[in-house]
């Protein structure tokens, strides 16, 4: 039978630590405005004027990066059908600026911004 020449060290107790704080999912950025985004959700779809509660942040224009969302101030109201359509149809991306400008103009006139 094999025998140890030196005894094993006894383990020391770990000190109790405070639980880690949960990190927010993303850092606030310039242009983020939760109140504006909530207002956008109450507006009709920018494409068909049907009820929309799905804010769409503009895509494909160099604002942000891979996996990044454009600022909230560059969001427009869309119904789910048109939101999906924009994401699969890059030919609609240039029109996003017109819809965002109309949305911001309406927000200014109604005092939402």
C-alpha positions as CSV (number, residue, x, y, z in Angstrom):
1,X,0.0,0.0,0.0
2,X,1.2,3.5,-0.8
3,X,1.7,6.0,2.0
4,X,2.0,9.8,1.8
5,X,5.2,11.3,2.9
6,X,3.6,14.7,3.7
7,X,0.1,15.1,5.1
8,X,-2.6,16.9,3.0
9,X,-3.2,20.5,3.9
10,X,-6.6,21.2,5.5
11,X,-8.8,23.4,3.5
12,X,-9.7,26.8,4.9
13,X,-13.2,28.0,5.0
14,X,-14.2,30.5,2.2
15,X,-15.4,33.8,3.5
16,X,-19.0,34.6,2.8
17,X,-19.4,37.3,0.2
18,X,-22.3,39.6,-0.7
19,X,-24.2,38.5,-3.8
20,X,-23.1,40.1,-7.0
21,X,-25.3,42.9,-8.4
22,X,-27.2,42.1,-11.5
23,X,-25.8,44.1,-14.4
24,X,-28.2,45.9,-16.7
25,X,-28.6,44.5,-20.1
26,X,-27.1,47.5,-21.8
27,X,-25.6,50.9,-20.9
28,X,-27.8,54.0,-21.5
29,X,-26.8,55.9,-24.6
30,X,-27.4,59.3,-26.0
31,X,-30.7,59.2,-27.8
32,X,-32.3,56.7,-25.5
33,X,-35.6,57.9,-24.1
34,X,-38.0,55.3,-22.6
35,X,-40.9,57.9,-22.4
36,X,-40.6,58.5,-26.2
37,X,-40.5,54.8,-26.9
38,X,-43.7,54.3,-24.8
39,X,-45.3,57.1,-26.8
40,X,-44.2,55.5,-30.1
41,X,-46.0,52.3,-29.1
42,X,-49.3,54.3,-28.9
43,X,-49.1,55.6,-32.5
44,X,-50.5,54.0,-35.7
45,X,-48.3,52.0,-38.0
46,X,-46.1,54.3,-40.1
47,X,-46.8,52.2,-43.2
48,X,-50.5,51.2,-43.0
49,X,-52.0,53.4,-40.2
50,X,-53.4,50.3,-38.4
51,X,-52.8,50.0,-34.7
52,X,-49.2,49.4,-33.9
53,X,-47.5,48.7,-30.6
54,X,-44.2,47.5,-32.0
55,X,-41.5,50.2,-32.2
56,X,-39.0,49.7,-34.9
57,X,-35.5,51.2,-34.6
58,X,-34.0,52.1,-38.0
59,X,-31.6,49.5,-39.5
60,X,-29.1,49.3,-42.3
61,X,-27.9,52.9,-42.2
62,X,-24.7,52.7,-40.2
63,X,-26.2,53.7,-36.8
64,X,-25.0,51.1,-34.4
65,X,-23.2,47.9,-35.3
66,X,-23.6,44.2,-35.4
67,X,-26.0,43.3,-32.7
68,X,-26.6,47.0,-31.8
69,X,-29.9,48.9,-31.8
70,X,-30.2,52.5,-33.1
71,X,-31.1,55.1,-30.4
72,X,-34.7,55.2,-29.2
73,X,-35.2,58.6,-30.9
74,X,-34.8,56.9,-34.2
75,X,-37.8,54.6,-33.7
76,X,-41.0,54.5,-35.6
77,X,-44.3,52.7,-34.9
78,X,-45.0,49.6,-37.0
79,X,-47.5,46.8,-36.8
80,X,-45.9,43.3,-36.4
81,X,-46.6,42.5,-40.1
82,X,-44.7,45.6,-41.4
83,X,-41.9,45.2,-38.8
84,X,-41.2,41.8,-40.1
85,X,-41.4,43.0,-43.7
86,X,-38.8,45.7,-43.1
87,X,-36.4,43.2,-41.5
88,X,-36.6,40.9,-44.5
89,X,-36.8,43.6,-47.3
90,X,-33.7,45.8,-47.5
91,X,-35.3,47.7,-50.4
92,X,-37.6,49.3,-47.7
93,X,-34.6,50.6,-45.6
94,X,-34.2,54.0,-47.4
95,X,-37.8,54.9,-46.6
96,X,-37.2,54.5,-42.9
97,X,-35.8,58.1,-42.7
98,X,-39.1,59.5,-44.0
99,X,-41.1,57.5,-41.5
100,X,-38.8,58.5,-38.6
101,X,-39.0,62.2,-39.5
102,X,-42.8,62.0,-39.6
103,X,-42.9,60.2,-36.2
104,X,-40.5,62.8,-34.6
105,X,-42.5,65.7,-36.1
106,X,-45.7,64.2,-34.6
107,X,-44.0,63.8,-31.3
108,X,-42.9,67.4,-31.2
109,X,-46.3,68.7,-32.2
110,X,-48.0,66.6,-29.5
111,X,-45.3,67.5,-26.9
112,X,-44.0,63.9,-26.5
113,X,-40.4,65.1,-27.0
